[in-house]
Amino acid sequence: MTDRRGGVSSPPWDSMNVGDHVGDAIDHVQINRQRLQSAVGAPMVFLKQVHGQRVVLLDASSSHGTEADACIALGPQAACTIMVADCLPVLMCDTRGQWVAAAHAGWRGLVGEAGGGVLESLRRSAPVAQTRVEDILVWLGPCIGPQAFEVGTEVREVFCQQDAAATDHFKPSKSGKWLADLAGLARQRLRQMGIEQIYGNDSQAQWCTATNSVRFFSHRRDGATLGQSGRMAACIWLAF
């Protein structure tokens, strides 16, 4: 998982921006991506993320810009890569090291349609679907935290209509809206699927992209004051 340090981009994208769609100089983005590529080793594939539920299987022929919000790799030919700047990156693998997967989970992708969002789509996809829940490991990366993620009543209602237990992850805010715990909602959905080995973001303040400006990019924070924000990347890959 990258943060905003270690790259060459100028403000407001300083410095390790890997997003090529946010107004940053393309040569700076390319240098930043190459630094990340050197650290990863396996070829990274950057998706066109649209806050949906589509899952794609990556291989040596996969190209940047494939429209999807989750991906799976079965070998070292491609690294699953998710870009974020407030949404939740979800990295997944099996205990035998047979596959890796990654998902981009903003609230829209997480809630999905008819009770099935991007995490459920990933779970239904091969080979994840053929893996026992006790053999699945999940890591949640940094995202906008419950102290900063203010949403309207309609967002709370769509989650709670699907599962009444989601009410535990919304707290009233002073503005009359709701503070949502995005990582908490993701943990809840994973546990509904029987997945219990969940690591990383535990909804504490140190994981919040919006309130840790030195370490993290945040679209909600930076976009409001600077007009744009850089993007971080979460990567997972197999090395044989």
PASEBA-1860 file (N, C-alpha, C; in nm, 3 decimals):
! residues 240
1> MTDRRGGV> 0.085/-0.119/0.000/0.000/0.000/0.000/0.089/0.123/0.000 ~ 0.072/0.207/-0.102/0.147/0.331/-0.104/0.079/0.435/-0.016 ~ 0.153/0.540/0.017/0.091/0.660/0.073/0.136/0.775/-0.016 ~ 0.129/0.899/0.033/0.159/1.011/-0.056/0.307/1.046/-0.060 ~ 0.391/0.973/0.012/0.534/1.003/0.020/0.616/0.919/-0.076 ~ 0.729/0.976/-0.121/0.825/0.899/-0.198/0.820/0.917/-0.348 ~ 0.742/1.014/-0.397/0.731/1.034/-0.541/0.789/1.166/-0.585 ~ 0.753/1.208/-0.707/0.809/1.329/-0.766/0.704/1.434/-0.802
9> SSPPWDSM> 0.577/1.407/-0.779/0.472/1.500/-0.819/0.473/1.627/-0.734 ~ 0.433/1.737/-0.797/0.425/1.867/-0.731/0.289/1.882/-0.664 ~ 0.275/1.978/-0.569/0.146/2.003/-0.507/0.040/2.040/-0.612 ~ -0.087/2.001/-0.595/-0.142/1.931/-0.478/-0.133/1.779/-0.484 ~ -0.053/1.728/-0.579/-0.041/1.584/-0.596/0.083/1.529/-0.525 ~ 0.146/1.610/-0.443/0.272/1.571/-0.381/0.252/1.454/-0.283 ~ 0.342/1.349/-0.295/0.436/1.344/-0.404/0.424/1.213/-0.482 ~ 0.364/1.111/-0.419/0.359/0.978/-0.480/0.221/0.951/-0.542
17> NVGDHVGD> 0.176/1.042/-0.627/0.048/1.022/-0.694/0.064/0.921/-0.808 ~ -0.023/0.818/-0.811/-0.019/0.720/-0.919/-0.141/0.729/-1.010 ~ -0.226/0.829/-0.988/-0.345/0.846/-1.071/-0.314/0.929/-1.194 ~ -0.346/0.876/-1.313/-0.318/0.949/-1.437/-0.441/1.026/-1.487 ~ -0.544/1.036/-1.403/-0.670/1.098/-1.444/-0.707/1.216/-1.355 ~ -0.611/1.267/-1.278/-0.644/1.369/-1.178/-0.578/1.504/-1.206 ~ -0.521/1.521/-1.324/-0.462/1.648/-1.361/-0.314/1.663/-1.337 ~ -0.251/1.563/-1.280/-0.107/1.566/-1.255/-0.031/1.550/-1.386
25> AIDHVQIN> 0.094/1.599/-1.389/0.179/1.583/-1.507/0.202/1.435/-1.533 ~ 0.176/1.392/-1.656/0.184/1.251/-1.690/0.324/1.195/-1.668 ~ 0.429/1.275/-1.696/0.565/1.224/-1.676/0.592/1.199/-1.529 ~ 0.534/1.280/-1.441/0.549/1.257/-1.297/0.478/1.128/-1.256 ~ 0.357/1.108/-1.308/0.282/0.987/-1.276/0.358/0.864/-1.324 ~ 0.415/0.871/-1.441/0.489/0.757/-1.495/0.610/0.722/-1.409 ~ 0.680/0.826/-1.361/0.795/0.801/-1.272/0.747/0.735/-1.143 ~ 0.638/0.788/-1.086/0.584/0.731/-0.962/0.542/0.586/-0.982
33> RQRLQSAV> 0.474/0.559/-1.093/0.430/0.422/-1.120/0.549/0.329/-1.142 ~ 0.653/0.380/-1.205/0.770/0.297/-1.227/0.839/0.263/-1.095 ~ 0.842/0.358/-1.003/0.899/0.330/-0.871/0.820/0.221/-0.800 ~ 0.688/0.230/-0.812/0.604/0.127/-0.751/0.624/-0.006/-0.822 ~ 0.629/-0.002/-0.955/0.649/-0.124/-1.032/0.779/-0.194/-0.994 ~ 0.883/-0.117/-0.971/1.012/-0.175/-0.932/1.002/-0.245/-0.797 ~ 0.921/-0.190/-0.709/0.904/-0.250/-0.576/0.819/-0.376/-0.582 ~ 0.718/-0.376/-0.669/0.625/-0.489/-0.678/0.685/-0.605/-0.754
41> GAPMVFLK> 0.740/-0.578/-0.871/0.796/-0.685/-0.953/0.697/-0.736/-1.056 ~ 0.586/-0.794/-1.013/0.485/-0.843/-1.107/0.420/-0.725/-1.178 ~ 0.386/-0.739/-1.306/0.326/-0.628/-1.381/0.195/-0.580/-1.319 ~ 0.188/-0.453/-1.286/0.068/-0.397/-1.229/-0.034/-0.369/-1.338 ~ -0.162/-0.389/-1.309/-0.270/-0.357/-1.400/-0.363/-0.258/-1.330 ~ -0.369/-0.135/-1.383/-0.455/-0.032/-1.326/-0.592/-0.038/-1.394 ~ -0.696/-0.058/-1.316/-0.832/-0.067/-1.367/-0.894/0.070/-1.387 ~ -1.000/0.076/-1.467/-1.087/0.193/-1.470/-1.198/0.164/-1.372
49> QVHGQRVV> -1.189/0.223/-1.254/-1.281/0.194/-1.145/-1.404/0.284/-1.155 ~ -1.523/0.223/-1.143/-1.647/0.297/-1.166/-1.748/0.281/-1.052 ~ -1.702/0.237/-0.935/-1.789/0.218/-0.818/-1.897/0.113/-0.845 ~ -1.857/0.009/-0.919/-1.950/-0.098/-0.951/-1.913/-0.228/-0.884 ~ -1.958/-0.339/-0.945/-1.936/-0.472/-0.885/-1.865/-0.569/-0.978 ~ -1.822/-0.523/-1.095/-1.762/-0.615/-1.192/-1.626/-0.665/-1.145 ~ -1.601/-0.795/-1.163/-1.476/-0.861/-1.128/-1.411/-0.913/-1.256 ~ -1.281/-0.890/-1.271/-1.210/-0.942/-1.389/-1.094/-1.029/-1.345
57> LLDASSSH> -1.062/-1.129/-1.428/-0.947/-1.216/-1.405/-0.830/-1.161/-1.485 ~ -0.720/-1.133/-1.417/-0.603/-1.075/-1.481/-0.505/-1.183/-1.523 ~ -0.438/-1.157/-1.637/-0.330/-1.243/-1.681/-0.230/-1.158/-1.760 ~ -0.140/-1.222/-1.831/-0.035/-1.148/-1.901/-0.089/-1.058/-2.012 ~ -0.210/-1.086/-2.060/-0.268/-1.006/-2.168/-0.353/-0.889/-2.117 ~ -0.372/-0.878/-1.987/-0.457/-0.773/-1.932/-0.394/-0.636/-1.952 ~ -0.478/-0.537/-1.982/-0.429/-0.403/-2.010/-0.486/-0.302/-1.912 ~ -0.416/-0.191/-1.896/-0.466/-0.082/-1.813/-0.598/-0.032/-1.870
65> GTEADACI> -0.684/0.016/-1.780/-0.809/0.077/-1.824/-0.925/-0.018/-1.836 ~ -0.906/-0.146/-1.803/-1.018/-0.239/-1.801/-1.120/-0.192/-1.698 ~ -1.247/-0.182/-1.739/-1.349/-0.129/-1.649/-1.395/-0.236/-1.552 ~ -1.362/-0.220/-1.426/-1.398/-0.315/-1.321/-1.361/-0.253/-1.187 ~ -1.415/-0.310/-1.079/-1.383/-0.262/-0.946/-1.326/-0.372/-0.857 ~ -1.297/-0.486/-0.917/-1.230/-0.594/-0.845/-1.158/-0.680/-0.947 ~ -1.051/-0.746/-0.903/-0.972/-0.828/-0.993/-0.910/-0.945/-0.917 ~ -0.879/-1.049/-0.993/-0.821/-1.172/-0.939/-0.703/-1.211/-1.027
73> ALGPQAAC> -0.596/-1.261/-0.967/-0.483/-1.314/-1.042/-0.448/-1.453/-0.990 ~ -0.415/-1.543/-1.083/-0.383/-1.681/-1.047/-0.235/-1.712/-1.056 ~ -0.156/-1.616/-1.101/-0.012/-1.637/-1.115/0.061/-1.505/-1.112 ~ 0.192/-1.508/-1.133/0.274/-1.388/-1.121/0.271/-1.298/-1.244 ~ 0.182/-1.327/-1.341/0.179/-1.248/-1.464/0.117/-1.110/-1.443 ~ 0.046/-1.088/-1.333/-0.019/-0.958/-1.309/-0.037/-0.936/-1.160 ~ -0.019/-0.811/-1.118/-0.045/-0.771/-0.978/-0.179/-0.701/-0.971 ~ -0.267/-0.748/-0.885/-0.396/-0.683/-0.863/-0.370/-0.546/-0.799
81> TIMVADCL> -0.422/-0.441/-0.860/-0.391/-0.305/-0.817/-0.519/-0.223/-0.808 ~ -0.538/-0.156/-0.695/-0.656/-0.072/-0.673/-0.608/0.068/-0.635 ~ -0.666/0.170/-0.698/-0.635/0.309/-0.663/-0.743/0.365/-0.571 ~ -0.699/0.442/-0.471/-0.793/0.500/-0.374/-0.748/0.637/-0.328 ~ -0.846/0.714/-0.279/-0.815/0.841/-0.213/-0.927/0.875/-0.116 ~ -0.988/0.776/-0.056/-1.092/0.780/0.048/-1.168/0.649/0.050 ~ -1.190/0.588/-0.069/-1.255/0.458/-0.073/-1.166/0.352/-0.009 ~ -1.226/0.239/0.021/-1.156/0.132/0.093/-1.095/0.032/-0.003
89> PVLMCDTR> -0.962/0.012/0.002/-0.901/-0.097/-0.075/-0.908/-0.227/0.006 ~ -0.951/-0.333/-0.059/-0.963/-0.464/0.005/-0.872/-0.561/-0.069 ~ -0.774/-0.616/0.001/-0.684/-0.716/-0.057/-0.717/-0.852/0.002 ~ -0.709/-0.956/-0.083/-0.754/-1.088/-0.042/-0.663/-1.195/-0.101 ~ -0.647/-1.305/-0.028/-0.573/-1.420/-0.080/-0.619/-1.545/-0.008 ~ -0.572/-1.658/-0.055/-0.601/-1.784/0.014/-0.475/-1.833/0.085 ~ -0.493/-1.916/0.186/-0.380/-1.958/0.269/-0.282/-2.047/0.195 ~ -0.322/-2.105/0.083/-0.233/-2.191/0.004/-0.155/-2.113/-0.101
97> GQWVAAAH> -0.185/-1.986/-0.117/-0.114/-1.906/-0.215/-0.148/-1.941/-0.358 ~ -0.274/-1.978/-0.382/-0.316/-2.015/-0.517/-0.369/-1.896/-0.597 ~ -0.418/-1.794/-0.528/-0.474/-1.677/-0.596/-0.464/-1.554/-0.506 ~ -0.472/-1.438/-0.566/-0.483/-1.311/-0.494/-0.595/-1.231/-0.560 ~ -0.650/-1.136/-0.485/-0.760/-1.055/-0.538/-0.759/-0.919/-0.469 ~ -0.822/-0.823/-0.533/-0.832/-0.688/-0.478/-0.964/-0.626/-0.519 ~ -1.019/-0.540/-0.433/-1.146/-0.474/-0.461/-1.140/-0.328/-0.420 ~ -1.212/-0.247/-0.495/-1.230/-0.104/-0.468/-1.368/-0.088/-0.407
105> AGWRGLVG> -1.373/-0.055/-0.277/-1.499/-0.054/-0.205/-1.531/0.084/-0.149 ~ -1.587/0.170/-0.234/-1.653/0.289/-0.185/-1.791/0.249/-0.136 ~ -1.868/0.343/-0.086/-1.998/0.301/-0.033/-2.090/0.249/-0.142 ~ -2.082/0.305/-0.263/-2.170/0.259/-0.370/-2.135/0.116/-0.412 ~ -2.007/0.090/-0.428/-1.966/-0.045/-0.465/-1.991/-0.145/-0.354 ~ -1.977/-0.099/-0.231/-1.995/-0.188/-0.116/-2.141/-0.230/-0.102 ~ -2.232/-0.134/-0.115/-2.374/-0.166/-0.097/-2.431/-0.237/-0.218 ~ -2.383/-0.201/-0.338/-2.425/-0.271/-0.459/-2.574/-0.263/-0.485
113> EAGGGVLE> -2.627/-0.373/-0.535/-2.769/-0.383/-0.568/-2.825/-0.514/-0.514 ~ -2.947/-0.506/-0.463/-3.016/-0.625/-0.414/-2.933/-0.703/-0.313 ~ -2.862/-0.630/-0.229/-2.785/-0.694/-0.123/-2.651/-0.749/-0.164 ~ -2.615/-0.730/-0.289/-2.487/-0.781/-0.336/-2.399/-0.673/-0.393 ~ -2.288/-0.646/-0.327/-2.194/-0.545/-0.372/-2.067/-0.607/-0.427 ~ -1.961/-0.527/-0.433/-1.837/-0.573/-0.495/-1.772/-0.688/-0.418 ~ -1.787/-0.689/-0.286/-1.727/-0.798/-0.209/-1.801/-0.930/-0.231 ~ -1.932/-0.922/-0.240/-2.009/-1.043/-0.270/-1.979/-1.093/-0.411
121> SLRRSAPV> -1.964/-1.000/-0.506/-1.929/-1.041/-0.642/-1.793/-1.111/-0.646 ~ -1.700/-1.060/-0.569/-1.569/-1.122/-0.563/-1.577/-1.261/-0.502 ~ -1.655/-1.276/-0.399/-1.670/-1.406/-0.334/-1.735/-1.509/-0.427 ~ -1.822/-1.464/-0.516/-1.890/-1.556/-0.608/-1.805/-1.592/-0.728 ~ -1.693/-1.525/-0.746/-1.610/-1.546/-0.864/-1.507/-1.655/-0.842 ~ -1.482/-1.734/-0.945/-1.377/-1.836/-0.938/-1.240/-1.766/-0.942 ~ -1.144/-1.816/-0.862/-1.148/-1.935/-0.776/-1.187/-1.905/-0.632 ~ -1.223/-1.779/-0.604/-1.261/-1.744/-0.466/-1.380/-1.829/-0.422
129> AQTRVEDI> -1.474/-1.849/-0.513/-1.595/-1.925/-0.479/-1.564/-2.068/-0.439 ~ -1.454/-2.124/-0.490/-1.419/-2.263/-0.459/-1.330/-2.276/-0.335 ~ -1.302/-2.165/-0.269/-1.213/-2.164/-0.153/-1.294/-2.162/-0.025 ~ -1.260/-2.245/0.070/-1.329/-2.246/0.199/-1.309/-2.113/0.269 ~ -1.413/-2.067/0.339/-1.404/-1.937/0.405/-1.290/-1.933/0.506 ~ -1.262/-2.044/0.572/-1.156/-2.047/0.672/-1.017/-2.037/0.609 ~ -1.010/-2.049/0.475/-0.882/-2.039/0.405/-0.863/-1.905/0.334 ~ -0.954/-1.810/0.360/-0.946/-1.678/0.296/-0.893/-1.576/0.396
137> LVWLGPCI> -0.794/-1.500/0.355/-0.736/-1.392/0.435/-0.768/-1.259/0.368 ~ -0.802/-1.159/0.449/-0.839/-1.026/0.397/-0.762/-0.918/0.471 ~ -0.716/-0.819/0.396/-0.655/-0.699/0.455/-0.728/-0.577/0.404 ~ -0.771/-0.492/0.497/-0.838/-0.366/0.464/-0.739/-0.252/0.476 ~ -0.729/-0.171/0.374/-0.636/-0.059/0.375/-0.698/0.068/0.430 ~ -0.626/0.178/0.426/-0.677/0.305/0.477/-0.792/0.357/0.392 ~ -0.885/0.424/0.457/-0.998/0.487/0.387/-1.046/0.603/0.474 ~ -1.142/0.678/0.426/-1.199/0.784/0.507/-1.264/0.720/0.631
145> GPQAFEVG> -1.234/0.773/0.747/-1.275/0.709/0.872/-1.409/0.755/0.924 ~ -1.460/0.687/1.026/-1.592/0.718/1.080/-1.600/0.854/1.149 ~ -1.487/0.916/1.176/-1.489/1.051/1.233/-1.501/1.158/1.125 ~ -1.490/1.120/0.996/-1.488/1.217/0.886/-1.585/1.188/0.773 ~ -1.635/1.066/0.764/-1.717/1.028/0.649/-1.864/1.059/0.676 ~ -1.904/1.179/0.641/-2.041/1.224/0.663/-2.126/1.192/0.540 ~ -2.239/1.126/0.562/-2.328/1.087/0.453/-2.471/1.127/0.487 ~ -2.556/1.128/0.384/-2.696/1.161/0.404/-2.777/1.042/0.452
153> TEVREVFC> -2.899/1.068/0.491/-2.988/0.964/0.541/-3.012/0.856/0.438 ~ -3.013/0.894/0.308/-3.039/0.796/0.204/-2.931/0.688/0.197 ~ -2.807/0.725/0.229/-2.699/0.626/0.229/-2.718/0.529/0.345 ~ -2.747/0.583/0.461/-2.771/0.497/0.577/-2.888/0.402/0.551 ~ -2.993/0.453/0.492/-3.112/0.371/0.471/-3.087/0.256/0.376 ~ -3.009/0.278/0.269/-2.987/0.171/0.173/-2.906/0.058/0.235 ~ -2.813/0.089/0.325/-2.739/-0.015/0.396/-2.829/-0.086/0.496 ~ -2.904/-0.009/0.572/-2.985/-0.068/0.679/-3.104/-0.146/0.626
161> QQDAAATD> -3.154/-0.110/0.508/-3.261/-0.188/0.446/-3.212/-0.327/0.409 ~ -3.085/-0.337/0.373/-3.028/-0.467/0.337/-2.996/-0.550/0.461 ~ -2.955/-0.482/0.568/-2.919/-0.553/0.691/-2.932/-0.457/0.809 ~ -3.022/-0.487/0.899/-3.047/-0.399/1.013/-2.923/-0.382/1.099 ~ -2.830/-0.478/1.096/-2.709/-0.469/1.176/-2.619/-0.355/1.131 ~ -2.641/-0.304/1.011/-2.560/-0.194/0.960/-2.580/-0.066/1.042 ~ -2.687/-0.057/1.116/-2.711/0.062/1.198/-2.597/0.085/1.297 ~ -2.527/-0.020/1.336/-2.416/-0.006/1.431/-2.301/0.075/1.373
169> HFKPSKSG> -2.298/0.091/1.242/-2.186/0.158/1.176/-2.221/0.300/1.130 ~ -2.329/0.354/1.183/-2.367/0.492/1.155/-2.396/0.564/1.287 ~ -2.336/0.682/1.301/-2.358/0.765/1.419/-2.408/0.902/1.374 ~ -2.502/0.961/1.446/-2.551/1.093/1.405/-2.442/1.198/1.416 ~ -2.438/1.289/1.319/-2.341/1.398/1.321/-2.410/1.527/1.363 ~ -2.331/1.627/1.394/-2.385/1.754/1.441/-2.464/1.827/1.333 ~ -2.436/1.796/1.207/-2.502/1.864/1.096/-2.638/1.805/1.062 ~ -2.676/1.700/1.133/-2.801/1.633/1.104/-2.786/1.517/1.007
177> KWLADLAG> -2.664/1.495/0.959/-2.637/1.381/0.873/-2.583/1.265/0.957 ~ -2.510/1.173/0.895/-2.460/1.055/0.965/-2.313/1.036/0.936 ~ -2.240/0.991/1.037/-2.100/0.953/1.021/-2.094/0.802/0.999 ~ -2.041/0.762/0.883/-2.041/0.622/0.844/-1.904/0.559/0.864 ~ -1.903/0.436/0.910/-1.780/0.358/0.928/-1.767/0.264/0.810 ~ -1.697/0.309/0.705/-1.685/0.231/0.583/-1.614/0.098/0.606 ~ -1.504/0.102/0.680/-1.431/-0.022/0.708/-1.516/-0.117/0.793 ~ -1.591/-0.062/0.887/-1.679/-0.144/0.969/-1.788/-0.211/0.886
185> LARQRLRQ> -1.843/-0.139/0.791/-1.945/-0.197/0.702/-1.885/-0.309/0.617 ~ -1.761/-0.290/0.573/-1.695/-0.396/0.496/-1.670/-0.519/0.582 ~ -1.622/-0.499/0.705/-1.600/-0.614/0.794/-1.731/-0.689/0.818 ~ -1.839/-0.616/0.837/-1.970/-0.678/0.859/-2.009/-0.767/0.741 ~ -1.991/-0.715/0.620/-2.029/-0.791/0.500/-1.939/-0.914/0.483 ~ -1.811/-0.899/0.509/-1.721/-1.013/0.500/-1.759/-1.121/0.600 ~ -1.793/-1.081/0.720/-1.830/-1.179/0.822/-1.964/-1.244/0.791 ~ -2.054/-1.173/0.723/-2.178/-1.235/0.678/-2.150/-1.348/0.580
193> MGIEQIYG> -2.040/-1.336/0.506/-2.000/-1.440/0.413/-1.921/-1.550/0.482 ~ -1.897/-1.536/0.611/-1.823/-1.637/0.687/-1.675/-1.612/0.696 ~ -1.628/-1.501/0.640/-1.485/-1.470/0.642/-1.451/-1.399/0.772 ~ -1.362/-1.457/0.850/-1.330/-1.403/0.982/-1.186/-1.354/0.994 ~ -1.098/-1.399/0.905/-0.958/-1.358/0.913/-0.939/-1.225/0.839 ~ -0.970/-1.117/0.910/-0.971/-0.983/0.853/-0.869/-0.898/0.929 ~ -0.778/-0.837/0.856/-0.668/-0.762/0.918/-0.665/-0.619/0.863 ~ -0.574/-0.539/0.917/-0.559/-0.403/0.868/-0.652/-0.305/0.936
201> NDSQAQWC> -0.721/-0.224/0.857/-0.803/-0.112/0.905/-0.908/-0.157/1.006 ~ -0.893/-0.110/1.129/-0.988/-0.143/1.235/-1.073/-0.022/1.273 ~ -1.082/0.075/1.183/-1.164/0.196/1.199/-1.107/0.296/1.298 ~ -0.983/0.276/1.341/-0.920/0.372/1.430/-0.866/0.490/1.351 ~ -0.838/0.600/1.422/-0.805/0.727/1.358/-0.683/0.720/1.268 ~ -0.585/0.633/1.299/-0.463/0.629/1.220/-0.486/0.577/1.077 ~ -0.601/0.516/1.051/-0.633/0.464/0.919/-0.711/0.563/0.834 ~ -0.748/0.677/0.890/-0.837/0.771/0.820/-0.760/0.856/0.720
209> TATNSVRF> -0.798/0.846/0.593/-0.732/0.924/0.489/-0.762/1.073/0.502 ~ -0.882/1.108/0.544/-0.924/1.248/0.546/-0.857/1.329/0.656 ~ -0.821/1.265/0.766/-0.766/1.338/0.880/-0.616/1.324/0.895 ~ -0.553/1.246/0.808/-0.407/1.229/0.811/-0.348/1.286/0.682 ~ -0.343/1.417/0.673/-0.307/1.483/0.548/-0.161/1.465/0.510 ~ -0.072/1.445/0.606/0.070/1.426/0.574/0.091/1.291/0.507 ~ 0.017/1.192/0.549/0.040/1.055/0.501/-0.047/1.017/0.381 ~ -0.173/1.061/0.379/-0.268/1.008/0.281/-0.327/1.116/0.191
217> FSHRRDGA> -0.356/1.078/0.067/-0.442/1.158/-0.020/-0.587/1.139/0.026 ~ -0.669/1.241/0.004/-0.811/1.232/0.035/-0.887/1.318/-0.065 ~ -0.972/1.254/-0.144/-1.052/1.327/-0.243/-1.147/1.425/-0.175 ~ -1.209/1.382/-0.067/-1.305/1.469/0.001/-1.235/1.589/0.064 ~ -1.121/1.567/0.125/-1.048/1.677/0.190/-0.980/1.767/0.088 ~ -0.901/1.708/-0.002/-0.820/1.786/-0.095/-0.904/1.847/-0.207 ~ -1.006/1.774/-0.252/-1.088/1.825/-0.360/-1.161/1.952/-0.320 ~ -1.202/1.960/-0.195/-1.277/2.077/-0.148/-1.191/2.201/-0.140
225> TLGQSGRM> -1.063/2.185/-0.110/-0.976/2.302/-0.089/-0.879/2.327/-0.203 ~ -0.835/2.219/-0.272/-0.733/2.232/-0.375/-0.785/2.202/-0.515 ~ -0.907/2.151/-0.523/-0.965/2.119/-0.651/-0.937/1.979/-0.701 ~ -0.841/1.911/-0.642/-0.807/1.777/-0.688/-0.721/1.707/-0.582 ~ -0.714/1.575/-0.593/-0.633/1.496/-0.503/-0.561/1.388/-0.580 ~ -0.445/1.348/-0.532/-0.374/1.236/-0.591/-0.440/1.104/-0.554 ~ -0.382/0.995/-0.602/-0.432/0.861/-0.574/-0.320/0.773/-0.520 ~ -0.356/0.689/-0.424/-0.266/0.588/-0.370/-0.300/0.454/-0.435
233> AACIWLAF> -0.215/0.357/-0.416/-0.239/0.225/-0.475/-0.218/0.116/-0.371 ~ -0.308/0.017/-0.374/-0.293/-0.105/-0.296/-0.271/-0.219/-0.394 ~ -0.166/-0.296/-0.372/-0.129/-0.402/-0.467/-0.113/-0.535/-0.393 ~ -0.150/-0.642/-0.462/-0.125/-0.775/-0.411/-0.092/-0.864/-0.530 ~ 0.010/-0.951/-0.512/0.056/-1.032/-0.625/0.116/-1.163/-0.574 ~ 0.127/-1.255/-0.665/0.188/-1.385/-0.637/0.331/-1.386/-0.690 ~ 0.422/-1.443/-0.613/0.561/-1.455/-0.655/0.602/-1.602/-0.639 ~ 0.629/-1.668/-0.748/0.666/-1.811/-0.744/0.815/-1.828/-0.765
END
